[in-house]
Amino acid sequence: MQGAQKFIARGYTLKFMVATAYNLPPRLVSGGPDWIETVAYDIDAATPGARPTIDEQMAMLRSLLSERFNLTFHREQKEMQVYELTVAKDGSRLRESAAPAEEVPLLVNRVFPGRIELPARNVTMPQFAAMMQRTVFDRPVLDKTGLAGRYDFDLEWMPDDAQFGGMIPPPNADTPQRPDLYAAMQQQLGLRLQATRGMVDVIVIDRVDRPSEN
């Protein structure tokens, strides 16, 4: 969002936008013509009313994809590698948020050379898992914590090349050593990420058209 009523995207492929709109890693979107992975688009959209939440922004993006690109698809189940997010054996270290439930959650990665900072405020565990699978990993993250509240926390770790599509700045010579994501999750949040296999929904594109120029 740029301000309260303008949604902007720059240089994104249709496949990436579909994945984002439906909260999936891009590898879980298949089908469609070759250009959905090579042609980049810019979006300038006005949003009515008050500043929309992330969920509302994604709902508007889904409508745009349907109306402007004539996107239709179906879902299939596929077994693949996933991460399960669970509570560590020593228990959660998350603190309940004092913010009202209607307050817009804050959940944005801050990328620096050799480290990631993630301040999270008024966030649910499904929202946290969804963000991790959408931006950090290339595989689904399934919330198995059983935690139903809204939480405030800060997470900091040293990323590896498998995260953020490998598009992260390398550490500087004087960058202090930090734990990797898996250790940081346990030490700082009392949560655990475990690699396993599971059945997940994937999107198969049935039809999509190039949009006309504005």
Backbone as ProteinMPNN parsed JSONL, in Angstrom:
{"seq_chain_A": "MQGAQKFIARGYTLKFMVATAYNLPPRLVSGGPDWIETVAYDIDAATPGARPTIDEQMAMLRSLLSERFNLTFHREQKEMQVYELTVAKDGSRLRESAAPAEEVPLLVNRVFPGRIELPARNVTMPQFAAMMQRTVFDRPVLDKTGLAGRYDFDLEWMPDDAQFGGMIPPPNADTPQRPDLYAAMQQQLGLRLQATRGMVDVIVIDRVDRPSEN", "coords_chain_A": {"N_chain_A": [[0.84, -1.189, 0.0], [0.499, 2.229, -0.802], [0.201, 4.86, 1.006], [-3.177, 5.265, 2.239], [-5.043, 4.463, 0.34], [-4.085, 3.409, -2.061], [-2.925, 0.831, -4.0], [-0.006, -0.675, -5.069], [1.983, -2.422, -7.399], [5.01, -3.539, -8.812], [6.569, -4.776, -11.626], [5.919, -7.583, -11.565], [5.375, -11.028, -12.327], [2.568, -12.794, -13.761], [2.238, -15.367, -12.68], [3.547, -15.118, -10.214], [1.888, -13.215, -9.017], [-0.545, -14.618, -8.862], [0.198, -16.665, -7.105], [0.794, -15.126, -4.821], [-1.701, -13.878, -4.325], [-3.281, -16.04, -3.62], [-1.93, -17.038, -1.517], [0.297, -18.872, -1.737], [3.374, -20.66, -2.319], [5.168, -19.933, -5.362], [5.8, -22.293, -6.769], [3.651, -23.949, -6.392], [1.779, -23.286, -8.203], [0.567, -24.117, -11.317], [0.257, -24.893, -14.869], [-1.251, -23.001, -17.595], [-0.102, -20.561, -20.102], [3.299, -20.046, -21.367], [4.03, -17.361, -20.995], [3.15, -16.438, -18.532], [5.145, -16.692, -16.714], [7.16, -15.081, -17.562], [6.504, -12.516, -18.521], [6.314, -9.324, -17.168], [4.29, -7.294, -15.016], [2.862, -4.105, -14.104], [0.945, -2.715, -11.465], [-1.452, -0.335, -10.612], [-3.721, 0.51, -8.363], [-6.729, 1.796, -7.048], [-8.04, 1.83, -3.762], [-11.062, 1.471, -2.055], [-12.564, 3.284, 0.718], [-11.378, 2.798, 4.118], [-7.893, 2.129, 4.935], [-7.02, -0.962, 3.585], [-6.74, -4.247, 5.077], [-4.137, -6.801, 4.974], [-5.384, -9.221, 4.184], [-7.676, -8.192, 2.949], [-6.484, -6.732, 0.886], [-5.403, -8.844, -0.631], [-7.755, -10.106, -1.393], [-8.814, -8.178, -3.11], [-6.827, -8.236, -5.047], [-7.225, -10.802, -6.05], [-9.734, -10.431, -7.239], [-9.013, -8.604, -9.231], [-7.312, -10.186, -10.833], [-9.132, -12.029, -11.814], [-10.919, -10.362, -13.222], [-9.372, -8.741, -14.987], [-7.501, -10.435, -16.183], [-8.983, -12.615, -16.852], [-8.781, -14.94, -15.329], [-9.121, -18.332, -14.61], [-9.237, -21.317, -12.694], [-8.5, -24.546, -11.214], [-8.36, -26.547, -8.234], [-6.076, -28.951, -6.989], [-5.064, -31.819, -5.074], [-1.886, -32.505, -3.736], [0.901, -34.451, -2.805], [3.726, -33.388, -1.073], [6.89, -31.912, -0.043], [6.758, -30.253, 3.044], [6.69, -27.749, 5.652], [6.066, -28.125, 9.081], [4.727, -26.129, 11.567], [5.134, -26.022, 14.921], [4.649, -26.058, 18.537], [7.497, -25.792, 20.57], [9.191, -28.24, 22.679], [9.66, -27.177, 25.21], [7.733, -25.292, 25.479], [5.726, -22.459, 24.401], [7.087, -19.159, 23.865], [5.829, -16.899, 23.237], [4.168, -13.736, 23.547], [1.008, -12.57, 24.526], [-0.826, -10.28, 22.554], [-1.692, -6.928, 23.342], [-3.123, -5.329, 21.749], [-6.148, -4.224, 20.114], [-8.309, -6.615, 18.507], [-9.158, -5.836, 15.986], [-7.191, -4.198, 15.058], [-4.796, -3.545, 12.529], [-2.598, -6.162, 11.666], [0.99, -6.265, 12.104], [3.536, -7.484, 10.148], [6.212, -7.867, 8.718], [9.096, -8.655, 6.944], [12.378, -7.47, 7.521], [15.114, -6.949, 5.66], [18.547, -7.314, 5.885], [22.121, -7.176, 5.234], [23.187, -10.372, 5.797], [21.365, -10.842, 7.882], [18.001, -11.158, 9.103], [15.314, -9.285, 10.242], [12.316, -9.622, 11.96], [9.739, -7.997, 13.033], [6.738, -8.566, 14.711], [3.379, -7.858, 15.273], [0.326, -8.161, 16.92], [-0.462, -10.585, 15.718], [-1.682, -13.641, 14.362], [-1.075, -17.219, 14.594], [-1.77, -18.69, 12.206], [-1.537, -16.536, 10.373], [1.186, -15.943, 10.619], [2.371, -18.383, 9.752], [1.397, -18.363, 7.13], [2.664, -16.105, 6.041], [5.339, -16.951, 6.182], [5.4, -19.096, 4.349], [4.745, -17.753, 2.077], [6.709, -15.813, 1.58], [9.275, -16.491, 2.635], [9.957, -19.25, 2.316], [9.993, -21.911, -0.216], [8.048, -23.76, -0.055], [5.01, -25.143, 1.388], [3.918, -23.987, 4.642], [2.619, -25.328, 7.438], [0.368, -24.597, 9.955], [0.534, -26.009, 12.979], [0.409, -25.459, 15.612], [-1.695, -25.092, 17.403], [-2.255, -22.797, 18.763], [-4.352, -20.144, 19.528], [-4.427, -17.418, 19.873], [-3.601, -13.853, 19.513], [-0.486, -12.394, 18.865], [2.509, -10.662, 19.993], [5.797, -10.383, 18.875], [9.37, -10.621, 18.333], [11.593, -11.627, 15.889], [14.764, -12.725, 14.905], [17.254, -13.665, 12.597], [19.896, -15.463, 10.826], [19.801, -15.742, 7.445], [19.669, -18.389, 4.913], [20.662, -19.633, 1.631], [18.433, -20.927, 0.687], [16.237, -19.519, 1.359], [13.911, -16.835, 0.763], [14.052, -17.073, -1.989], [16.742, -17.114, -2.538], [17.519, -14.519, -2.929], [19.045, -12.578, -1.282], [21.042, -10.179, 0.447], [24.578, -10.705, 0.831], [26.38, -11.383, 3.918], [28.195, -8.795, 5.641], [31.732, -8.305, 6.291], [32.007, -7.704, 8.967], [29.659, -8.561, 10.109], [27.831, -9.711, 12.847], [27.638, -13.078, 14.101], [24.658, -14.921, 13.879], [21.863, -16.958, 14.973], [20.574, -19.638, 12.889], [17.403, -19.838, 11.115], [15.869, -21.959, 12.176], [16.944, -22.542, 14.691], [16.644, -20.009, 15.837], [13.853, -19.748, 15.907], [13.175, -21.588, 17.91], [14.685, -20.685, 20.138], [13.938, -17.98, 20.474], [11.146, -17.796, 20.164], [9.994, -20.126, 21.078], [8.996, -21.98, 19.316], [8.778, -24.479, 16.716], [10.085, -25.533, 13.602], [9.539, -28.097, 11.425], [10.655, -30.216, 8.892], [8.735, -32.16, 6.694], [6.472, -34.416, 5.004], [3.417, -33.823, 3.257], [-0.094, -33.563, 2.353], [-1.196, -31.092, 0.167], [-3.045, -28.262, -1.11], [-2.916, -27.368, -4.53], [-2.764, -24.99, -7.205], [-4.093, -25.146, -10.424], [-3.935, -23.643, -13.427], [-6.567, -22.986, -15.607], [-7.451, -21.191, -17.551], [-6.207, -18.138, -18.86], [-5.845, -14.796, -19.863], [-4.044, -12.312, -21.733], [-4.083, -9.012, -20.479], [-5.912, -6.117, -21.639], [-4.529, -2.943, -22.663], [-4.572, -0.136, -20.434]], "CA_chain_A": [[0.0, 0.0, 0.0], [1.146, 3.53, -0.769], [-0.875, 5.605, 1.624], [-4.319, 4.476, 2.7], [-5.993, 4.09, -0.691], [-3.459, 3.09, -3.328], [-2.186, -0.436, -4.035], [0.956, -0.613, -6.173], [2.907, -3.544, -7.62], [5.914, -3.2, -9.905], [7.433, -5.783, -12.235], [5.635, -8.943, -11.121], [4.76, -11.917, -13.301], [1.231, -13.263, -13.395], [2.357, -16.53, -11.795], [3.872, -14.646, -8.87], [0.709, -12.553, -8.457], [-1.513, -15.65, -8.495], [0.706, -17.304, -5.89], [0.627, -14.201, -3.713], [-3.12, -13.658, -4.061], [-3.854, -17.231, -2.996], [-1.069, -17.393, -0.398], [1.01, -20.102, -2.058], [4.653, -20.51, -3.016], [4.949, -20.01, -6.816], [5.918, -23.65, -7.31], [2.363, -24.628, -6.257], [0.901, -22.81, -9.288], [0.979, -24.743, -12.571], [-0.626, -24.679, -15.99], [-1.194, -21.698, -18.234], [0.918, -20.38, -21.147], [4.645, -19.734, -20.896], [4.249, -15.952, -20.679], [2.796, -16.097, -17.143], [6.368, -16.705, -15.921], [8.2, -14.252, -18.164], [6.046, -11.137, -18.749], [6.107, -8.628, -15.893], [3.237, -6.286, -15.051], [2.733, -3.099, -13.051], [-0.442, -2.485, -11.049], [-1.812, 0.848, -9.832], [-5.147, 0.315, -8.085], [-7.305, 2.569, -5.95], [-8.785, 1.011, -2.814], [-12.097, 2.305, -1.44], [-12.711, 3.276, 2.164], [-10.195, 2.842, 4.97], [-6.76, 1.312, 4.481], [-7.381, -2.381, 3.687], [-5.816, -5.19, 5.687], [-3.483, -7.688, 4.007], [-6.38, -10.136, 3.636], [-8.525, -7.43, 2.03], [-5.674, -6.438, -0.296], [-5.31, -10.052, -1.443], [-9.073, -10.338, -1.983], [-8.913, -7.267, -4.247], [-5.926, -8.739, -6.086], [-7.904, -11.946, -6.681], [-10.762, -9.89, -8.137], [-8.33, -8.02, -10.383], [-6.834, -11.272, -11.689], [-10.3, -12.599, -12.484], [-11.56, -9.406, -14.131], [-8.466, -8.212, -16.018], [-6.786, -11.518, -16.864], [-9.921, -13.73, -17.076], [-8.166, -16.111, -14.698], [-9.904, -19.416, -14.027], [-8.347, -22.402, -12.284], [-9.051, -25.524, -10.285], [-7.413, -26.99, -7.211], [-5.795, -30.38, -6.855], [-4.267, -32.204, -3.906], [-0.588, -33.049, -4.109], [1.804, -34.726, -1.687], [5.014, -32.754, -1.3], [7.599, -31.493, 1.158], [6.171, -29.116, 3.743], [7.142, -27.499, 7.009], [5.042, -28.034, 10.117], [5.031, -25.202, 12.651], [4.602, -26.563, 16.169], [5.214, -25.509, 19.769], [8.669, -26.551, 21.019], [8.91, -29.076, 23.85], [9.697, -26.371, 26.431], [6.588, -24.396, 25.489], [5.775, -21.211, 23.655], [7.587, -17.955, 24.508], [5.097, -15.782, 22.659], [3.377, -12.941, 24.482], [-0.28, -12.146, 23.989], [-0.886, -8.88, 22.17], [-2.691, -6.107, 24.01], [-3.804, -4.53, 20.724], [-7.481, -4.729, 19.759], [-8.286, -7.611, 17.424], [-9.387, -5.206, 14.684], [-6.01, -3.448, 14.627], [-4.104, -4.215, 11.42], [-1.358, -6.812, 12.113], [2.28, -5.906, 11.51], [4.282, -8.721, 9.906], [7.017, -7.534, 7.54], [10.519, -8.959, 7.073], [13.348, -6.429, 7.223], [16.267, -7.695, 5.151], [19.83, -6.65, 5.979], [23.202, -8.123, 4.912], [23.481, -11.404, 6.79], [20.383, -11.008, 8.951], [16.61, -10.796, 8.875], [14.555, -8.89, 11.425], [10.874, -9.746, 11.758], [8.864, -7.554, 14.112], [5.357, -8.999, 14.492], [2.475, -7.292, 16.267], [-1.097, -8.508, 16.779], [-0.412, -11.592, 14.653], [-2.082, -15.013, 14.673], [-0.172, -18.23, 14.068], [-2.018, -18.907, 10.772], [-0.961, -15.422, 9.604], [2.64, -16.12, 10.637], [2.697, -19.498, 8.857], [1.108, -17.95, 5.755], [3.733, -15.208, 5.599], [6.563, -17.725, 6.007], [5.349, -19.871, 3.106], [4.589, -16.845, 0.943], [7.878, -14.978, 1.311], [10.569, -17.018, 3.09], [10.224, -20.583, 1.799], [9.381, -22.302, -1.478], [7.164, -24.876, 0.229], [3.98, -24.748, 2.35], [4.153, -24.023, 6.087], [1.337, -25.698, 8.027], [0.261, -24.237, 11.363], [0.121, -27.116, 13.848], [0.697, -25.035, 16.992], [-2.876, -25.107, 18.265], [-2.342, -21.518, 19.472], [-5.479, -19.432, 18.923], [-4.407, -16.006, 20.21], [-2.854, -12.88, 18.717], [0.774, -12.293, 19.601], [3.579, -9.726, 19.654], [7.11, -10.993, 19.044], [10.451, -10.188, 17.445], [12.409, -12.76, 15.455], [15.946, -12.31, 14.153], [18.051, -14.831, 12.242], [20.78, -15.393, 9.668], [19.172, -16.558, 6.408], [20.512, -19.156, 4.002], [20.331, -19.445, 0.215], [17.154, -21.552, 0.371], [15.174, -18.616, 1.801], [13.682, -15.635, -0.059], [14.469, -17.355, -3.355], [18.175, -16.864, -2.662], [17.743, -13.103, -3.238], [19.357, -11.891, -0.032], [22.403, -9.639, 0.396], [25.527, -11.484, 1.639], [26.808, -10.681, 5.13], [29.426, -8.017, 5.629], [32.836, -8.93, 7.031], [31.847, -7.469, 10.401], [28.323, -8.951, 10.553], [27.885, -10.69, 13.939], [27.005, -14.37, 13.857], [23.324, -15.072, 14.45], [21.365, -18.324, 14.76], [19.758, -19.831, 11.704], [15.987, -19.659, 11.382], [15.308, -23.05, 12.968], [17.385, -22.32, 16.076], [16.051, -18.762, 16.311], [12.446, -19.995, 16.218], [13.078, -22.249, 19.214], [15.264, -19.869, 21.21], [13.282, -16.691, 20.654], [9.688, -17.889, 20.158], [9.483, -21.379, 21.62], [8.306, -22.683, 18.239], [9.637, -25.404, 15.973], [9.803, -25.826, 12.199], [9.995, -29.447, 11.105], [10.431, -30.631, 7.512], [8.061, -33.446, 6.566], [5.687, -34.476, 3.772], [1.994, -33.73, 3.525], [-0.975, -33.257, 1.238], [-1.519, -29.669, 0.121], [-3.759, -27.789, -2.293], [-2.168, -26.637, -5.556], [-3.605, -24.329, -8.2], [-3.825, -25.467, -11.825], [-4.593, -22.624, -14.236], [-7.33, -23.489, -16.748], [-7.493, -20.159, -18.583], [-5.761, -16.799, -18.519], [-5.648, -13.982, -21.071], [-3.298, -11.059, -21.543], [-5.025, -7.896, -20.298], [-5.807, -4.995, -22.575], [-3.886, -1.766, -22.095], [-5.477, 0.866, -19.872]], "C_chain_A": [[0.879, 1.245, 0.0], [0.085, 4.507, -0.27], [-2.016, 4.678, 1.979], [-5.157, 3.898, 1.568], [-5.364, 3.803, -2.049], [-2.609, 1.832, -3.192], [-1.298, -0.426, -5.266], [1.791, -1.889, -6.208], [3.741, -3.22, -8.843], [6.717, -4.417, -10.349], [7.197, -7.205, -11.783], [4.993, -9.762, -12.241], [3.381, -12.34, -12.816], [1.316, -14.447, -12.431], [2.661, -16.096, -10.375], [2.651, -13.984, -8.229], [-0.365, -13.557, -8.06], [-1.078, -16.323, -7.193], [0.497, -16.41, -4.678], [-0.838, -14.047, -3.332], [-3.76, -14.832, -3.336], [-2.933, -17.826, -1.937], [-0.386, -18.752, -0.594], [2.416, -19.768, -2.531], [4.419, -20.652, -4.523], [5.018, -21.427, -7.387], [4.619, -24.444, -7.182], [1.326, -24.099, -7.245], [1.416, -23.407, -10.592], [-0.052, -24.462, -13.648], [-0.471, -23.287, -16.574], [-0.094, -21.61, -19.273], [2.254, -19.95, -20.56], [4.786, -18.294, -20.42], [3.902, -15.6, -19.233], [4.025, -16.087, -16.238], [7.427, -15.745, -16.445], [7.804, -12.791, -18.346], [5.722, -10.489, -17.413], [5.085, -7.506, -16.066], [3.377, -5.31, -13.878], [1.255, -2.917, -12.746], [-0.51, -1.192, -10.255], [-3.317, 0.767, -9.602], [-5.575, 1.182, -6.91], [-8.126, 1.637, -5.068], [-9.806, 1.879, -2.098], [-12.051, 2.242, 0.083], [-11.4, 3.385, 2.912], [-9.108, 1.949, 4.414], [-7.083, -0.168, 4.658], [-6.301, -3.186, 4.41], [-5.141, -6.016, 4.595], [-4.498, -8.629, 3.367], [-7.288, -9.427, 2.64], [-7.772, -7.061, 0.753], [-5.61, -7.65, -1.214], [-6.649, -10.397, -2.082], [-9.262, -9.434, -3.201], [-8.005, -7.703, -5.395], [-6.556, -9.933, -6.798], [-8.988, -11.466, -7.647], [-10.135, -9.302, -9.395], [-7.864, -9.106, -11.35], [-7.986, -11.907, -12.466], [-10.842, -11.662, -13.552], [-10.648, -8.989, -15.283], [-7.759, -9.3, -16.822], [-7.698, -12.699, -17.211], [-9.391, -15.038, -16.486], [-9.224, -17.08, -14.193], [-8.937, -20.564, -13.726], [-9.133, -23.427, -11.476], [-7.953, -25.946, -9.312], [-7.262, -28.504, -7.258], [-4.996, -30.609, -5.58], [-2.98, -32.862, -4.377], [0.236, -33.301, -2.855], [3.175, -34.122, -2.005], [5.679, -32.434, 0.035], [6.957, -30.246, 1.733], [6.957, -28.882, 5.03], [5.928, -27.496, 7.925], [5.543, -27.109, 11.218], [4.339, -25.702, 13.902], [5.204, -25.817, 17.356], [6.375, -26.4, 20.207], [8.372, -27.257, 22.342], [8.923, -28.287, 25.151], [8.582, -25.332, 26.491], [6.822, -23.1, 24.744], [6.335, -20.072, 24.509], [6.892, -16.705, 23.969], [4.33, -15.026, 23.736], [2.093, -12.478, 23.789], [-0.25, -10.656, 23.674], [-1.986, -8.168, 22.938], [-3.484, -5.263, 23.028], [-5.202, -5.083, 20.478], [-7.421, -5.648, 18.55], [-8.442, -6.975, 16.058], [-8.192, -4.385, 14.204], [-5.245, -4.23, 13.57], [-2.813, -4.857, 11.916], [-0.131, -6.243, 11.403], [3.089, -7.189, 11.373], [5.079, -8.55, 8.621], [8.481, -7.845, 7.812], [11.363, -7.743, 6.714], [14.673, -7.116, 6.904], [17.511, -6.817, 5.203], [20.915, -7.646, 5.556], [23.437, -9.103, 6.061], [22.476, -11.55, 7.903], [19.005, -10.553, 8.483], [16.011, -10.401, 10.222], [13.076, -8.981, 11.083], [10.145, -9.266, 13.005], [7.424, -7.94, 13.783], [4.494, -8.463, 15.629], [1.041, -7.677, 15.919], [-1.306, -9.567, 15.702], [-0.887, -12.949, 15.167], [-1.057, -15.99, 14.101], [-0.495, -18.598, 12.614], [-1.461, -17.785, 9.902], [0.555, -15.548, 9.523], [3.056, -17.234, 9.684], [2.479, -19.106, 7.396], [2.197, -17.036, 5.216], [5.015, -15.98, 5.33], [6.536, -18.505, 4.703], [5.27, -18.964, 1.889], [5.885, -16.138, 0.575], [9.215, -15.627, 1.631], [10.914, -18.327, 2.391], [9.592, -20.801, 0.425], [8.484, -23.516, -1.286], [6.13, -24.439, 1.273], [4.462, -24.851, 3.791], [2.793, -24.222, 6.74], [1.342, -25.376, 9.509], [-0.309, -25.409, 12.152], [0.334, -26.756, 15.32], [-0.491, -25.211, 17.922], [-3.06, -23.823, 19.057], [-3.375, -20.638, 18.765], [-5.444, -17.931, 19.159], [-3.756, -15.139, 19.149], [-1.634, -12.481, 19.538], [1.645, -11.152, 19.085], [4.898, -10.453, 19.859], [8.092, -10.375, 18.069], [11.328, -11.395, 17.163], [13.564, -12.238, 14.625], [16.797, -13.536, 13.86], [18.974, -14.529, 11.07], [20.211, -16.3, 8.589], [20.186, -17.387, 5.629], [19.985, -19.013, 2.591], [19.002, -20.074, -0.184], [15.974, -20.653, 0.735], [15.107, -17.382, 0.899], [14.15, -15.843, -1.507], [15.944, -17.116, -3.597], [18.523, -15.408, -2.915], [17.959, -12.307, -1.952], [20.784, -11.362, -0.111], [23.341, -10.448, 1.283], [25.945, -10.696, 2.874], [28.067, -9.863, 4.885], [30.494, -8.726, 6.451], [32.657, -8.789, 8.538], [30.45, -7.827, 10.908], [28.422, -9.981, 11.676], [27.163, -11.98, 13.571], [25.656, -14.418, 14.556], [22.843, -16.497, 14.21], [20.618, -18.427, 13.438], [18.286, -19.787, 12.101], [15.442, -20.715, 12.338], [15.691, -22.904, 14.447], [16.737, -21.067, 16.642], [14.583, -18.96, 16.684], [12.292, -20.625, 17.603], [13.549, -21.343, 20.34], [14.437, -18.627, 21.509], [11.759, -16.788, 20.791], [9.141, -19.13, 20.839], [8.659, -22.146, 20.606], [9.305, -23.539, 17.477], [9.15, -25.544, 14.54], [10.379, -27.191, 11.87], [9.642, -29.781, 9.662], [9.796, -32.016, 7.49], [7.36, -33.476, 5.21], [4.217, -34.426, 4.141], [1.229, -33.419, 2.259], [-1.357, -31.784, 1.298], [-2.313, -29.369, -1.151], [-2.794, -27.088, -3.24], [-3.171, -26.051, -6.539], [-3.147, -24.728, -9.599], [-4.628, -24.482, -12.676], [-5.275, -23.263, -15.445], [-7.346, -22.49, -17.894], [-6.93, -18.863, -18.022], [-5.472, -16.065, -19.829], [-4.78, -12.777, -20.735], [-4.294, -9.91, -21.407], [-4.829, -6.847, -21.378], [-5.117, -3.834, -21.875], [-4.936, -0.826, -21.516], [-5.558, 2.075, -20.786]], "O_chain_A": [[1.88, 1.308, 0.713], [-0.803, 4.922, -1.015], [-1.853, 3.458, 2.017], [-5.908, 2.947, 1.786], [-6.027, 3.935, -3.078], [-1.69, 1.775, -2.375], [-1.773, -0.197, -6.379], [2.248, -2.373, -5.173], [3.22, -2.676, -9.817], [7.45, -5.014, -9.561], [8.149, -7.97, -11.627], [4.172, -9.253, -13.005], [3.067, -12.257, -11.628], [0.549, -14.521, -11.472], [2.096, -16.642, -9.427], [2.401, -14.166, -7.037], [-1.028, -13.38, -7.039], [-1.889, -16.527, -6.291], [0.069, -16.881, -3.624], [-1.181, -14.081, -2.151], [-4.673, -14.648, -2.531], [-3.12, -18.965, -1.507], [-0.475, -19.645, 0.248], [2.633, -18.693, -3.091], [3.55, -21.424, -4.928], [4.361, -21.724, -8.385], [4.488, -25.503, -7.794], [0.142, -24.419, -7.144], [2.583, -23.221, -10.936], [-1.1, -23.872, -13.384], [0.342, -22.491, -16.103], [0.767, -22.488, -19.331], [2.332, -19.54, -19.402], [5.586, -18.025, -19.524], [4.327, -14.551, -18.75], [3.978, -15.548, -15.132], [8.488, -15.608, -15.835], [8.667, -11.913, -18.328], [4.952, -11.032, -16.62], [5.019, -6.857, -17.11], [3.925, -5.638, -12.825], [0.415, -2.958, -13.645], [0.279, -0.977, -9.334], [-4.099, 0.936, -10.537], [-4.869, 1.285, -5.906], [-8.826, 0.757, -5.568], [-9.446, 2.934, -1.577], [-11.563, 1.272, 0.662], [-10.435, 3.977, 2.427], [-9.353, 1.118, 3.539], [-7.39, -0.595, 5.771], [-5.117, -2.854, 4.363], [-5.526, -5.941, 3.428], [-4.486, -8.821, 2.151], [-7.633, -9.993, 1.603], [-8.347, -7.074, -0.335], [-5.744, -7.518, -2.43], [-6.684, -10.923, -3.194], [-9.807, -9.871, -4.215], [-8.359, -7.562, -6.565], [-6.434, -10.063, -8.016], [-9.148, -12.019, -8.736], [-10.659, -9.477, -10.495], [-8.009, -8.954, -12.563], [-7.833, -12.276, -13.631], [-11.185, -12.095, -14.652], [-11.095, -8.894, -16.426], [-7.455, -9.111, -18.0], [-7.24, -13.678, -17.801], [-9.54, -16.105, -17.08], [-10.116, -16.696, -13.437], [-7.942, -20.749, -14.427], [-10.284, -23.196, -11.106], [-6.767, -25.72, -9.555], [-8.215, -29.231, -7.534], [-4.335, -29.702, -5.075], [-2.986, -33.675, -5.302], [0.268, -32.469, -1.948], [3.712, -34.332, -3.093], [5.105, -32.657, 1.101], [6.648, -29.301, 1.007], [7.776, -29.706, 5.438], [4.886, -26.934, 7.587], [6.645, -27.284, 11.737], [3.113, -25.797, 13.949], [6.147, -25.042, 17.201], [6.251, -27.624, 20.215], [7.418, -26.91, 23.039], [8.262, -28.684, 26.11], [8.498, -24.572, 27.455], [7.958, -22.698, 24.492], [6.098, -20.015, 25.716], [7.331, -15.585, 24.227], [3.893, -15.617, 24.724], [2.101, -12.058, 22.632], [0.293, -9.865, 24.445], [-3.066, -8.716, 23.161], [-4.414, -4.558, 23.421], [-5.421, -6.286, 20.618], [-6.576, -5.474, 17.672], [-7.927, -7.497, 15.07], [-8.18, -3.925, 13.062], [-5.066, -5.441, 13.699], [-1.997, -4.173, 12.533], [-0.207, -5.8, 10.257], [3.306, -7.9, 12.354], [4.674, -9.029, 7.562], [9.05, -7.362, 8.792], [11.095, -7.065, 5.722], [15.272, -7.773, 7.755], [17.536, -5.721, 4.642], [20.654, -8.849, 5.521], [23.836, -8.708, 7.156], [22.717, -12.337, 8.819], [18.864, -9.7, 7.607], [16.184, -11.104, 11.218], [12.636, -8.482, 10.047], [9.949, -10.042, 13.94], [6.948, -7.662, 12.682], [4.841, -8.599, 16.802], [0.604, -7.538, 14.777], [-2.214, -9.458, 14.878], [-0.536, -13.358, 16.274], [-0.267, -15.63, 13.229], [0.438, -18.804, 11.837], [-0.965, -18.047, 8.806], [1.145, -15.287, 8.474], [3.985, -17.06, 8.895], [3.273, -19.466, 6.527], [2.61, -17.173, 4.065], [5.711, -15.698, 4.354], [7.552, -18.571, 4.011], [5.677, -19.352, 0.794], [6.143, -15.888, -0.603], [10.205, -15.341, 0.958], [12.039, -18.5, 1.922], [8.778, -20.002, -0.039], [8.189, -24.226, -2.247], [6.356, -23.454, 1.977], [5.301, -25.689, 4.121], [1.91, -23.374, 6.609], [2.221, -25.831, 10.242], [-1.481, -25.758, 12.013], [0.427, -27.639, 16.173], [-0.308, -25.455, 19.115], [-3.925, -23.756, 19.93], [-3.288, -20.413, 17.558], [-6.339, -17.224, 18.695], [-3.408, -15.595, 18.06], [-1.728, -12.258, 20.745], [1.547, -10.732, 17.932], [5.105, -11.075, 20.9], [7.709, -9.701, 17.113], [11.754, -12.097, 18.08], [13.372, -11.403, 13.742], [17.042, -14.354, 14.747], [18.86, -13.494, 10.413], [20.141, -17.513, 8.787], [21.389, -17.132, 5.673], [18.974, -18.347, 2.369], [18.489, -19.796, -1.268], [14.828, -20.996, 0.445], [16.117, -16.944, 0.347], [14.59, -14.9, -2.165], [16.362, -16.934, -4.74], [19.695, -15.079, -3.098], [17.139, -11.463, -1.589], [21.652, -12.025, -0.677], [22.951, -10.844, 2.381], [25.872, -9.467, 2.876], [28.891, -10.197, 4.035], [30.191, -9.64, 7.218], [33.1, -9.647, 9.302], [30.084, -7.441, 12.018], [29.038, -11.03, 11.484], [26.19, -11.965, 12.817], [25.535, -13.997, 15.707], [23.365, -17.179, 13.329], [20.095, -17.435, 12.928], [17.96, -19.708, 13.286], [14.639, -20.399, 13.216], [14.866, -23.117, 15.336], [16.322, -21.056, 17.801], [14.118, -18.397, 17.675], [11.404, -20.255, 18.371], [12.894, -21.241, 21.377], [14.256, -18.264, 22.671], [11.146, -15.955, 21.459], [7.951, -19.191, 21.148], [7.736, -22.876, 20.969], [10.517, -23.349, 17.58], [7.95, -25.659, 14.292], [11.58, -27.414, 12.022], [8.49, -29.652, 9.248], [10.252, -32.931, 8.175], [7.638, -32.635, 4.355], [3.811, -34.917, 5.194], [1.805, -33.061, 1.232], [-1.787, -31.285, 2.338], [-2.26, -30.115, -2.129], [-1.951, -26.305, -2.804], [-4.286, -26.554, -6.683], [-1.961, -24.656, -9.918], [-5.859, -24.489, -12.645], [-4.643, -23.989, -16.211], [-7.267, -22.872, -19.062], [-7.146, -18.531, -16.856], [-4.927, -16.638, -20.774], [-4.779, -12.288, -19.606], [-5.264, -9.852, -22.163], [-3.749, -6.703, -21.95], [-5.118, -3.748, -20.647], [-6.048, -0.727, -22.035], [-6.273, 3.031, -20.483]]}, "name": "protein", "num_of_chains": 1, "seq": "MQGAQKFIARGYTLKFMVATAYNLPPRLVSGGPDWIETVAYDIDAATPGARPTIDEQMAMLRSLLSERFNLTFHREQKEMQVYELTVAKDGSRLRESAAPAEEVPLLVNRVFPGRIELPARNVTMPQFAAMMQRTVFDRPVLDKTGLAGRYDFDLEWMPDDAQFGGMIPPPNADTPQRPDLYAAMQQQLGLRLQATRGMVDVIVIDRVDRPSEN"}
